[in-house]
Amino acid sequence: MTTVPTKSKAPSKTLSTDEIKQTFSRLQSDIQTLASKIGELESEADEHEYELVPIL
């Protein structure tokens, strides 16, 4: 069994309002990118399924 080292919590840093807004915007963008990629992969999976059905 593989163990993954855990990160120790660093002392908490107080973020400014601008830093929080920037982080939030970045995370929203990351989520949108991931959702888009998931949709793309689902579409490709459907296409491959349609290709396999006639073979079976």
Buried (B, 14 or more C-beta within 10 A) or exposed (E): EEEEEEEEEEEEEEEEEEEEEEEEEEEEEEEEEEEEEEEEEEEEEEEEEEEEEEEE
